[in-house]
């Protein structure tokens, strides 16, 4: 019996493979390709005017708009339609999930890659989830959203239970693909008829969709994950709809058999009464085919609403940062992926992420110093009402002094931060022959550093190449929170200094403002692998001198994690936390070169080292809070990141061992000496 079952599965897989190739032959890709989020995205771009991106639903593709509506859209908009990962002619790699959060990131990357910022989003069905998430996490990318028959309620019923084989490691998608093979035709026809009801299913649409849907393991996995991972929207984003400041207009058919309009569009309208909801009598789920005039009207309404001047949450946060930013991490609360909490009257803002039931704050509340305690109390009360704890990560002595004496609060030293007075940088350079030698070494190789205007940096592909190479040479897991890479096209209020050699960009330094201290955070230093020794030091020298010329009195390179160069004076954590930190100091170099980062900052001869803390509102800093803080730097559980890092370290060790063995082997007869 096992052999028979294996043979049947193999036959079904072969049949699926043949059918997939046959479908692609009948309906080959008609558009172009763009690299976004590391994926080769298939897209079509037509028309001119305001950018408009169409986001199709689950089991759909870029064909999910009627020809007549497309013709109307391209007369007014620069229309981009793309196949989401695992749909149409865009593949879904094994390393990527097809949940709404991942799709929001891909949407943001597509908008950036095609230079569409900010773009209107026309989202159908399940596409509403990534569209709404993108407007929260990447507000600068989105100008407005029109939702067609939006899906916002979680999947229920029999379907998620039938998709369990996809979750099996390695073989899951293949097994599910084989099991779905005999049901594929009826499943697709049922789905299409339900979507087009009460009208008839167009034959040409059905023919193309049947050829391109669920034709391989990647598409089956996307289908499975999108019908189960949508729960992440309700868990993580339902309470954040109030953060969306762009205009949103909804259109739903009252005869929709696929997505209940009351439980979905009605659910959204109940939480955001300011979002217009237009109901189309007699229309079903494929509302673009059945009420195209309502779609055009909704887009016009969305554009009109967008013309009304209203500050976004990011604009409000930036205004507070530029007035009260004192902590070195203050400007980083404007990074993508941060949540923002505002005190009444916009007197303060807190940037944070939530991990494992803990709000991990970027540094400290941004507010006037005299309001630091009251702001922290109000923010922690808001967190408590949501059943969450608070940890201020990368906080300086000022916040620790305010909170640690107010139980229950405890501080944990997470590293040290070097600081300079740029007005005395010239004297520092004069006293240090080693530092001066590095700077001169780069200059003698013809390296020149100049400050660039933000507009020039945004349009220079050479800087993108520098960043891309630098990231490739630092193969860490995808990080976020306070470690998001500074991209030349998204500098904001930062200053950028570029190192060039023979007219070629070989490195750059980005500095973020610390306004209340009249200072700057040297946030990122990137250089090519073939840049001369001393390029990084020469970039720092340029940044220091520019800060001094501007009258600044404070510059820092930010946190050196696990560094103990500064006195702490903090309370003693529990034994498990002490053990975890000791292990990280002993073995962390296998995952990230903390010691190398600390040594680089030290050789720049800082005037002082400041202790940096994690301050938690608990009697003793717990292992759970430490875990949550680690989780803030990745979209995945720390255990998974740690496993990948260990696996990478093992592979590197084996590679070194093989090289050592080869080098110790005697040369074969007739071979030249090594």
C-alpha positions as CSV (number, residue, x, y, z in Angstrom):
1,X,0.0,0.0,0.0
2,X,2.7,2.6,0.8
3,X,4.3,1.9,-2.6
4,X,0.9,2.3,-4.3
5,X,0.2,5.6,-2.5
6,X,3.6,6.9,-3.4
7,X,3.1,6.0,-7.1
8,X,-0.3,7.7,-7.1
9,X,1.2,10.9,-5.6
10,X,4.1,10.8,-8.1
11,X,1.6,10.5,-11.0
12,X,-0.5,13.4,-9.6
13,X,2.6,15.6,-9.2
14,X,3.7,14.8,-12.8
15,X,0.3,15.6,-14.0
16,X,0.3,18.9,-12.1
17,X,3.8,19.7,-13.6
18,X,2.6,19.0,-17.1
19,X,-0.5,21.1,-16.6
20,X,1.5,24.0,-15.2
21,X,3.8,24.1,-18.2
22,X,0.8,23.7,-20.5
23,X,-0.9,26.7,-18.9
24,X,2.2,28.9,-19.1
25,X,2.5,28.0,-22.8
26,X,-1.1,28.9,-23.5
27,X,-0.9,32.1,-21.5
28,X,2.7,33.3,-21.3
29,X,3.7,36.4,-19.3
30,X,2.8,39.7,-21.2
31,X,4.5,42.2,-18.9
32,X,7.9,43.2,-17.6
33,X,9.9,42.2,-14.5
34,X,11.0,44.2,-11.5
35,X,13.1,43.2,-8.6
36,X,11.3,44.0,-5.4
37,X,11.9,42.5,-2.0
38,X,14.4,40.1,-3.5
39,X,11.7,38.7,-5.8
40,X,11.3,38.8,-9.6
41,X,7.8,40.4,-9.8
42,X,5.8,40.2,-13.1
43,X,3.9,43.4,-13.8
44,X,2.2,45.5,-16.4
45,X,2.4,49.3,-16.6
46,X,0.1,51.4,-18.8
47,X,-1.1,55.0,-19.0
48,X,0.2,58.2,-17.4
49,X,-0.8,60.5,-14.6
50,X,-1.1,59.8,-10.9
51,X,0.4,56.4,-9.9
52,X,-2.2,53.7,-9.3
53,X,-1.3,50.2,-8.2
54,X,-3.8,47.4,-8.5
55,X,-3.6,44.7,-5.8
56,X,-5.5,41.5,-6.6
57,X,-7.1,39.1,-4.2
58,X,-6.3,35.6,-3.1
59,X,-6.1,33.0,-6.0
60,X,-6.1,36.0,-8.4
61,X,-3.6,37.7,-10.7
62,X,-3.2,41.0,-12.5
63,X,-5.9,40.0,-15.0
64,X,-8.6,40.6,-12.3
65,X,-9.8,43.8,-14.0
66,X,-12.0,44.0,-17.0
67,X,-10.7,45.4,-20.3
68,X,-13.2,48.3,-20.3
69,X,-12.2,49.5,-16.8
70,X,-8.5,49.2,-17.7
71,X,-9.1,51.5,-20.7
72,X,-10.7,54.1,-18.5
73,X,-8.0,53.9,-15.8
74,X,-5.1,54.3,-18.2
75,X,-6.6,57.6,-19.5
76,X,-6.2,59.1,-16.0
77,X,-3.6,57.1,-14.1
78,X,-0.2,55.6,-14.4
79,X,-1.6,52.1,-13.8
80,X,0.6,49.3,-12.5
81,X,-0.8,45.8,-12.1
82,X,1.4,43.0,-10.7
83,X,1.1,39.3,-9.8
84,X,1.6,38.9,-6.1
85,X,4.1,36.2,-4.9
86,X,2.6,32.8,-5.6
87,X,0.1,34.1,-8.2
88,X,0.1,34.5,-12.0
89,X,3.7,34.6,-13.2
90,X,5.4,35.5,-10.0
91,X,6.8,32.6,-8.0
92,X,6.8,32.2,-4.3
93,X,10.2,31.1,-2.9
94,X,10.4,28.6,-0.1
95,X,12.0,31.3,2.2
96,X,9.0,33.7,2.0
97,X,5.5,33.4,3.4
98,X,2.5,34.8,1.6
99,X,0.8,36.4,4.6
100,X,-0.6,40.0,4.6
101,X,2.4,41.4,6.4
102,X,4.9,40.0,3.8
103,X,2.6,41.2,1.0
104,X,2.5,44.7,2.5
105,X,6.3,44.8,2.4
106,X,6.3,43.6,-1.3
107,X,3.8,46.3,-2.2
108,X,6.0,48.9,-0.6
109,X,9.1,47.5,-2.4
110,X,7.3,47.5,-5.8
111,X,6.1,51.1,-5.3
112,X,9.7,52.1,-4.4
113,X,11.3,50.1,-7.2
114,X,9.1,51.7,-9.9
115,X,9.3,55.2,-8.4
116,X,5.6,55.4,-7.7
117,X,5.7,57.1,-4.3
118,X,3.2,58.0,-3.1
119,X,0.7,55.8,-5.0
120,X,-3.0,55.2,-4.9
121,X,-3.9,51.6,-4.2
122,X,-6.8,49.8,-5.8
123,X,-7.2,46.6,-3.7
124,X,-9.6,43.8,-4.3
125,X,-10.8,41.3,-1.8
126,X,-7.8,39.8,0.2
127,X,-5.6,42.5,-1.3
128,X,-7.2,44.9,1.2
129,X,-5.2,43.4,4.0
130,X,-1.7,44.2,2.7
131,X,-3.0,47.6,1.4
132,X,-4.1,48.6,4.9
133,X,-1.0,47.3,6.6
134,X,1.2,49.1,4.1
135,X,-0.6,52.4,4.9
136,X,0.3,51.8,8.5
137,X,3.9,50.6,8.2
138,X,5.0,52.5,5.1
139,X,2.8,55.6,5.1
140,X,5.1,57.6,2.7
141,X,4.4,55.0,-0.1
142,X,0.6,55.3,0.0
143,X,-1.5,58.3,-1.2
144,X,-4.9,56.7,-0.8
145,X,-6.7,53.4,-0.9
146,X,-9.9,52.2,-2.7
147,X,-11.1,48.8,-1.4
148,X,-13.2,46.7,-3.6
149,X,-15.2,44.0,-1.8
150,X,-12.6,44.1,1.0
151,X,-11.7,41.0,3.0
152,X,-11.0,41.9,6.6
153,X,-12.5,39.1,8.7
154,X,-10.5,36.0,9.4
155,X,-10.9,32.7,7.4
156,X,-13.2,30.2,9.1
157,X,-14.9,27.0,8.3
158,X,-13.6,23.9,6.5
159,X,-11.1,25.5,4.2
160,X,-8.2,26.1,6.6
161,X,-8.5,22.6,8.0
162,X,-8.1,21.2,4.5
163,X,-4.9,23.1,4.0
164,X,-2.9,21.5,6.9
165,X,-0.6,19.4,4.6
166,X,1.1,22.6,3.5
167,X,2.5,23.1,7.0
168,X,4.5,19.9,6.8
169,X,8.3,20.7,6.5
170,X,9.8,20.4,3.0
171,X,7.2,18.0,1.5
172,X,4.1,19.9,2.6
173,X,3.5,22.1,-0.5
174,X,4.3,19.1,-2.9
175,X,1.9,16.8,-1.0
176,X,-0.8,19.4,-0.9
177,X,-0.3,20.1,-4.6
178,X,-0.7,16.4,-5.4
179,X,-3.8,16.1,-3.2
180,X,-5.4,19.1,-4.8
181,X,-4.8,17.9,-8.3
182,X,-8.0,15.9,-8.7
183,X,-10.0,18.8,-7.0
184,X,-8.3,21.6,-8.8
185,X,-10.8,22.1,-11.6
186,X,-14.0,21.9,-9.5
187,X,-12.4,24.1,-6.8
188,X,-11.5,26.8,-9.3
189,X,-14.8,26.7,-11.1
190,X,-16.7,26.9,-7.8
191,X,-14.6,29.8,-6.6
192,X,-15.0,31.8,-9.9
193,X,-18.7,31.2,-10.1
194,X,-19.1,32.4,-6.5
195,X,-17.0,35.5,-7.2
196,X,-18.9,36.5,-10.4
197,X,-22.4,35.6,-9.0
198,X,-25.1,36.8,-9.6
199,X,-23.7,37.4,-13.2
200,X,-22.4,34.7,-15.5
201,X,-18.7,33.8,-15.4
202,X,-17.0,35.2,-18.5
203,X,-15.6,32.3,-20.5
204,X,-12.3,33.9,-21.5
205,X,-11.6,34.9,-17.8
206,X,-12.4,31.4,-16.6
207,X,-10.1,29.8,-19.2
208,X,-7.1,31.9,-18.3
209,X,-7.6,31.7,-14.6
210,X,-8.0,28.0,-14.7
211,X,-4.7,27.7,-16.6
212,X,-2.8,29.8,-14.1
213,X,-4.3,29.1,-10.7
214,X,-3.0,26.4,-8.3
215,X,-0.7,24.9,-10.9
216,X,2.3,24.1,-8.6
217,X,3.5,23.8,-5.0
218,X,4.4,27.5,-4.7
219,X,0.9,28.6,-5.7
220,X,-0.8,26.0,-3.5
221,X,1.3,27.2,-0.6
222,X,0.3,30.8,-1.3
223,X,-3.4,29.8,-1.5
224,X,-3.1,27.9,1.8
225,X,-1.2,30.6,3.7
226,X,-3.4,33.4,2.5
227,X,-6.4,31.6,3.8
228,X,-4.9,31.0,7.2
229,X,-2.3,33.8,7.9
230,X,-4.9,36.5,7.4
231,X,-5.5,36.0,11.2
232,X,-2.3,38.1,11.7
233,X,-4.2,41.1,10.5
234,X,-6.9,40.8,13.2
235,X,-4.3,40.0,15.9
236,X,-1.8,42.7,15.1
237,X,-3.5,45.4,13.2
238,X,-7.2,45.6,14.0
239,X,-6.4,48.1,16.9
240,X,-4.2,50.2,14.6
241,X,-6.7,51.2,12.0
242,X,-6.8,54.6,13.7
243,X,-3.2,55.2,12.6
244,X,-4.2,55.3,8.9
245,X,-4.3,58.9,7.8
246,X,-4.6,58.5,4.1
247,X,-8.1,58.6,2.6
248,X,-9.8,55.2,2.3
249,X,-13.0,54.6,0.2
250,X,-14.8,51.3,0.1
251,X,-17.1,49.7,-2.5
252,X,-19.0,46.5,-1.9
253,X,-21.8,44.6,-3.6
254,X,-24.8,43.6,-1.5
255,X,-25.1,40.3,-3.4
256,X,-21.5,39.2,-2.7
257,X,-21.5,35.4,-2.0
258,X,-17.7,35.1,-1.6
259,X,-17.0,37.7,1.0
260,X,-19.9,38.8,3.3
261,X,-20.1,42.6,2.9
262,X,-21.4,43.1,6.5
263,X,-18.7,41.1,8.2
264,X,-15.9,42.6,6.2
265,X,-16.6,46.1,4.6
266,X,-19.1,46.7,7.4
267,X,-16.6,45.7,10.0
268,X,-14.1,48.2,8.7
269,X,-16.7,51.0,8.4
270,X,-17.8,50.4,12.0
271,X,-14.2,51.0,13.2
272,X,-13.5,53.9,10.8
273,X,-16.8,55.8,10.2
274,X,-14.9,58.4,8.3
275,X,-14.2,55.9,5.5
276,X,-17.0,56.1,2.9
277,X,-18.6,52.8,2.1
278,X,-20.6,52.6,-1.2
279,X,-22.9,49.6,-1.5
280,X,-23.8,48.5,-5.1
281,X,-27.2,46.8,-5.3
282,X,-27.2,43.5,-7.2
283,X,-23.4,43.4,-7.5
284,X,-21.3,40.5,-6.3
285,X,-17.7,40.0,-5.4
286,X,-16.1,40.8,-8.7
287,X,-17.3,44.4,-8.4
288,X,-14.8,45.7,-11.0
289,X,-16.5,43.7,-13.7
290,X,-20.1,44.4,-12.5
291,X,-19.9,48.0,-11.4
292,X,-16.9,49.7,-13.1
293,X,-18.5,53.1,-12.9
294,X,-18.6,52.8,-9.1
295,X,-14.9,51.9,-9.1
296,X,-14.0,55.1,-11.1
297,X,-16.2,57.2,-8.9
298,X,-14.5,55.8,-5.7
299,X,-11.1,56.6,-7.1
300,X,-12.1,60.2,-7.9
301,X,-13.5,60.5,-4.4
302,X,-10.3,59.2,-2.9
303,X,-8.2,61.7,-4.9
304,X,-10.5,64.5,-3.8
305,X,-10.2,63.5,-0.1
306,X,-6.4,63.3,-0.5
307,X,-6.2,66.9,-1.6
308,X,-7.4,68.1,1.8
309,X,-4.4,69.0,3.8
310,X,-4.0,66.9,6.9
311,X,-0.8,66.0,8.8
312,X,0.0,62.3,8.8
313,X,1.1,60.5,12.0
314,X,4.6,60.6,10.6
315,X,4.4,64.3,10.1
316,X,3.2,64.8,13.7
317,X,5.9,62.6,15.0
318,X,8.6,64.4,13.0
319,X,7.5,67.7,14.3
320,X,7.9,66.5,17.9
321,X,11.3,64.9,17.1
322,X,12.6,68.1,15.6
323,X,11.4,70.0,18.7
324,X,12.2,67.6,21.6
325,X,14.5,64.9,20.2
326,X,17.1,64.3,23.0
327,X,17.8,60.5,22.9
328,X,20.2,59.4,20.2
329,X,17.5,57.1,18.8
330,X,14.8,59.8,18.6
331,X,14.9,60.3,14.8
332,X,14.7,56.5,14.3
333,X,11.1,56.4,15.5
334,X,10.3,57.6,12.0
335,X,11.6,54.3,10.5
336,X,9.1,52.1,8.7
337,X,7.5,49.5,10.9
338,X,7.2,51.7,14.1
339,X,4.0,52.3,15.9
340,X,3.4,55.7,17.3
341,X,1.5,56.7,20.4
342,X,0.7,60.4,20.9
343,X,-0.1,62.2,24.2
344,X,-3.2,64.3,24.2
345,X,-2.6,67.6,22.4
346,X,0.4,66.0,20.6
347,X,2.7,67.1,23.4
348,X,4.7,63.9,23.2
349,X,5.2,60.8,20.9
350,X,6.5,57.3,21.6
351,X,7.8,55.1,18.9
352,X,7.6,51.4,19.6
353,X,7.0,47.8,18.3
354,X,5.1,45.0,20.1
355,X,6.7,41.7,20.6
356,X,5.6,38.8,22.9
357,X,3.2,41.1,24.7
358,X,5.8,43.8,25.4
359,X,6.0,47.3,23.9
360,X,9.7,47.8,23.0
361,X,10.2,51.5,22.8
362,X,12.8,53.1,20.6
363,X,14.9,54.9,23.2
364,X,12.6,57.1,25.2
365,X,9.4,59.2,24.9
366,X,10.0,62.3,22.8
367,X,8.8,65.2,24.8
368,X,9.9,68.2,26.9
369,X,12.2,67.0,29.8
370,X,9.7,68.2,32.4
371,X,7.0,66.0,30.9
372,X,9.1,62.8,30.7
373,X,7.6,61.2,33.8
374,X,4.0,62.1,33.1
375,X,4.3,60.9,29.5
376,X,5.8,57.6,30.6
377,X,3.1,57.1,33.1
378,X,0.3,57.7,30.5
379,X,2.0,55.5,27.9
380,X,2.4,52.6,30.4
381,X,-1.2,53.0,31.4
382,X,-2.2,52.7,27.8
383,X,0.0,49.6,27.4
384,X,-1.5,48.1,30.6
385,X,-5.0,48.6,29.3
386,X,-4.0,46.5,26.2
387,X,-2.4,43.8,28.5
388,X,1.1,44.7,27.5
389,X,4.3,45.5,29.4
390,X,6.8,48.3,28.4
391,X,10.5,48.2,27.9
392,X,12.4,51.3,26.8
393,X,15.3,50.0,24.8
394,X,18.5,52.0,24.1
395,X,17.5,54.6,26.8
396,X,20.0,57.0,28.2
397,X,20.7,58.0,31.8
398,X,18.1,60.8,31.7
399,X,15.1,58.4,31.4
400,X,16.7,55.8,33.7
401,X,17.0,58.5,36.5
402,X,13.4,59.5,36.0
403,X,11.9,56.0,36.1
404,X,14.1,53.6,38.1
405,X,13.2,55.3,41.3
406,X,9.6,54.8,40.6
407,X,8.6,51.2,41.3
408,X,8.2,48.9,39.6
409,X,10.9,49.8,37.2
410,X,14.3,48.3,36.7
411,X,17.2,49.0,34.3
412,X,19.6,46.7,32.5
413,X,22.8,47.8,30.8
414,X,22.7,46.7,27.2
415,X,25.9,48.5,26.0
416,X,27.8,51.7,25.8
417,X,27.6,54.7,23.5
418,X,30.6,56.7,22.5
419,X,30.3,60.5,22.3
420,X,32.4,63.4,21.1
421,X,32.3,67.2,21.2
422,X,33.0,67.9,17.5
423,X,34.4,71.3,18.4
424,X,37.5,69.4,19.8
425,X,37.7,66.8,17.1
426,X,40.7,68.5,15.5
427,X,42.6,68.2,18.8
428,X,41.6,64.5,19.1
429,X,42.9,63.8,15.6
430,X,46.2,65.7,16.4
431,X,46.8,63.6,19.5
432,X,46.1,60.2,17.9
433,X,48.8,59.3,15.4
434,X,47.0,56.0,14.5
435,X,43.7,57.7,13.8
436,X,45.4,60.4,11.8
437,X,47.4,57.8,9.9
438,X,44.2,56.0,8.8
439,X,42.6,59.3,7.6
440,X,45.8,60.2,5.6
441,X,46.0,56.7,4.2
442,X,42.7,57.1,2.5
443,X,43.5,60.6,1.3
444,X,46.8,59.4,-0.2
445,X,44.8,56.8,-2.2
446,X,42.9,59.7,-3.9
447,X,39.8,59.3,-1.7
448,X,37.7,62.5,-1.4
449,X,34.6,63.1,0.8
450,X,32.0,65.7,0.2
451,X,28.5,66.3,1.5
452,X,25.7,65.7,-1.0
453,X,22.3,67.3,-1.3
454,X,19.5,64.9,-0.5
455,X,18.1,65.2,-4.0
456,X,21.4,64.2,-5.6
457,X,21.8,61.2,-3.2
458,X,18.3,60.0,-4.0
459,X,19.0,59.8,-7.7
460,X,22.5,58.4,-7.7
461,X,22.6,54.7,-8.6
462,X,26.2,54.5,-7.4
463,X,25.1,54.9,-3.8
464,X,22.5,52.2,-4.2
465,X,25.3,49.9,-5.4
466,X,27.4,50.8,-2.3
467,X,24.6,50.0,0.0
468,X,23.7,46.8,-1.8
469,X,27.3,45.5,-1.7
470,X,27.7,46.5,1.9
471,X,24.5,44.6,2.9
472,X,25.7,41.6,0.9
473,X,29.0,41.6,2.8
474,X,27.1,41.7,6.2
475,X,24.9,38.6,5.8
476,X,22.7,39.1,8.8
477,X,19.0,38.1,9.1
478,X,16.6,40.8,8.0
479,X,16.6,43.3,10.8
480,X,14.4,46.3,11.7
481,X,13.6,48.5,14.7
482,X,16.7,50.5,15.4
483,X,18.8,48.7,12.7
484,X,16.9,49.5,9.5
485,X,19.4,50.5,6.8
486,X,19.5,54.1,5.8
487,X,18.6,54.3,2.1
488,X,19.9,57.3,0.1
489,X,16.5,57.9,-1.4
490,X,14.9,58.2,2.0
491,X,17.2,60.5,4.0
492,X,14.6,62.9,5.4
493,X,16.4,65.3,7.6
494,X,19.6,63.4,7.6
495,X,22.9,64.6,6.2
496,X,24.9,62.4,3.9
497,X,28.7,62.4,3.1
498,X,30.0,60.5,0.1
499,X,33.5,59.1,-0.4
500,X,34.7,59.0,-4.0
501,X,37.8,57.7,-5.7
502,X,38.4,58.6,-9.4
503,X,34.8,59.7,-9.7
504,X,33.4,56.4,-8.4
505,X,31.3,56.3,-5.2
506,X,33.0,53.9,-2.7
507,X,31.3,54.7,0.6
508,X,28.9,57.0,2.4
509,X,28.0,58.2,5.9
510,X,24.5,59.2,7.1
511,X,23.9,61.4,10.2
512,X,20.5,61.8,11.8
513,X,19.7,64.9,13.9
514,X,19.5,64.9,17.7
515,X,17.9,68.4,17.8
516,X,17.5,69.1,21.6
517,X,21.2,68.3,22.1
518,X,22.3,70.2,19.0
519,X,23.9,67.0,18.0
520,X,24.0,64.2,15.4
521,X,23.9,60.4,15.4
522,X,26.3,58.9,12.9
523,X,23.7,56.3,12.0
524,X,25.4,54.4,9.2
525,X,28.8,54.0,7.5
526,X,28.9,52.0,4.3
527,X,31.9,51.2,2.1
528,X,32.7,49.0,-0.8
529,X,35.0,46.0,-0.2
530,X,37.7,47.5,-2.4
531,X,37.6,50.9,-0.7
532,X,41.1,52.0,0.6
533,X,41.9,51.4,4.3
534,X,40.9,54.5,6.3
535,X,37.8,55.3,4.2
536,X,35.5,54.9,7.2
537,X,37.7,57.1,9.3
538,X,37.8,59.7,6.6
539,X,34.0,59.7,6.4
540,X,33.8,60.2,10.2
541,X,36.3,63.0,9.9
542,X,34.1,64.8,7.3
543,X,31.0,64.3,9.5
544,X,32.7,65.6,12.6
545,X,34.1,68.7,10.9
546,X,30.7,69.5,9.3
547,X,29.0,69.2,12.7
548,X,31.6,71.5,14.2
549,X,31.0,74.1,11.5
550,X,27.3,74.0,12.2
551,X,27.9,74.8,15.8
552,X,27.0,71.3,17.1
553,X,28.3,70.2,20.5
554,X,27.4,66.5,20.4
555,X,28.1,63.6,18.1
556,X,27.6,59.9,18.8
557,X,28.0,56.7,16.8
558,X,25.2,55.1,18.8
559,X,24.9,52.0,20.8
560,X,27.8,49.4,20.9
561,X,25.8,46.4,22.1
562,X,27.2,44.4,25.0
563,X,30.1,46.9,25.5
564,X,30.9,47.6,29.1
565,X,33.2,50.6,28.6
566,X,30.9,52.9,30.6
567,X,30.0,52.5,34.3
568,X,26.5,51.2,34.7
569,X,25.2,51.6,38.3
570,X,22.2,49.6,37.3
571,X,20.4,47.0,39.4
572,X,21.3,43.4,39.2
573,X,19.1,41.3,36.8
574,X,17.9,37.8,37.6
575,X,20.2,34.8,37.2
576,X,18.7,33.7,33.8
577,X,19.1,37.1,32.3
578,X,22.7,37.3,33.6
579,X,23.4,33.8,32.1
580,X,21.9,34.9,28.7
581,X,24.0,38.1,28.6
582,X,27.1,36.2,29.6
583,X,26.5,33.6,26.8
584,X,25.9,36.4,24.3
585,X,29.2,38.1,25.3
586,X,31.1,34.8,25.0
587,X,29.6,33.5,21.8
588,X,27.9,36.5,20.1
589,X,30.8,37.0,17.7
590,X,29.6,33.9,15.8
591,X,26.4,35.8,14.9
592,X,27.5,39.4,14.9
593,X,30.9,41.0,15.4
594,X,29.9,43.0,18.6
595,X,33.6,43.2,19.7
596,X,34.7,44.5,16.3
597,X,32.0,47.2,16.3
598,X,33.1,48.2,19.8
599,X,36.7,48.3,18.8
600,X,36.0,50.4,15.7
601,X,34.2,53.0,17.8
602,X,36.9,53.0,20.4
603,X,39.7,53.6,18.0
604,X,38.0,56.9,17.0
605,X,39.0,58.1,20.5
606,X,35.6,59.2,22.0
607,X,35.6,61.9,24.6
608,X,33.3,59.8,26.8
609,X,31.3,56.6,26.9
610,X,27.7,56.7,28.0
611,X,25.9,53.7,29.5
612,X,22.8,52.7,27.5
613,X,19.9,50.8,29.2
614,X,16.8,48.8,28.7
615,X,14.4,50.1,31.3
616,X,11.4,47.8,32.0
617,X,8.3,48.4,34.1
618,X,8.8,45.3,36.3
619,X,10.4,44.7,39.6
620,X,13.3,42.6,38.1
621,X,14.3,42.5,34.5
622,X,12.9,39.2,33.2
623,X,14.1,36.8,30.6
624,X,10.7,37.2,28.8
625,X,11.4,41.0,28.4
626,X,14.9,40.3,27.1
627,X,13.4,37.8,24.6
628,X,10.8,40.4,23.5
629,X,13.6,43.0,23.0
630,X,15.6,40.6,20.9
631,X,12.5,39.9,18.8
632,X,12.0,43.6,18.1
633,X,15.0,43.4,15.7
634,X,13.4,40.8,13.4
635,X,10.0,39.9,12.0
636,X,10.7,36.3,13.0
637,X,11.1,34.6,16.4
638,X,14.6,35.0,17.9
639,X,15.0,31.2,18.1
640,X,14.6,31.0,14.3
641,X,17.1,33.8,13.8
642,X,19.5,32.1,16.2
643,X,19.1,28.8,14.5
644,X,20.0,30.3,11.1
645,X,23.0,32.1,12.6
646,X,24.2,28.8,14.2
647,X,23.7,27.0,10.9
648,X,25.7,29.7,9.1
649,X,28.4,29.6,11.7
650,X,28.6,25.8,11.4
651,X,28.8,26.1,7.6
652,X,31.6,28.7,7.9
653,X,33.5,26.4,10.4
654,X,33.3,23.5,8.0
655,X,34.4,25.6,5.1
656,X,37.5,26.8,7.1
657,X,38.2,23.2,8.1
658,X,38.1,22.0,4.5
659,X,40.4,24.8,3.4
660,X,42.8,24.0,6.2
661,X,42.8,20.3,5.2
662,X,43.4,21.2,1.5
663,X,46.3,23.5,2.4
664,X,47.9,20.8,4.6
665,X,47.8,18.1,1.8
666,X,51.1,17.6,0.0
667,X,51.2,18.7,-3.6
668,X,50.4,15.9,-6.1
669,X,53.3,14.6,-8.3
670,X,54.1,17.1,-11.1
671,X,52.2,19.9,-9.5
672,X,53.9,23.3,-9.0
673,X,54.8,24.2,-5.4
674,X,52.0,26.0,-3.5
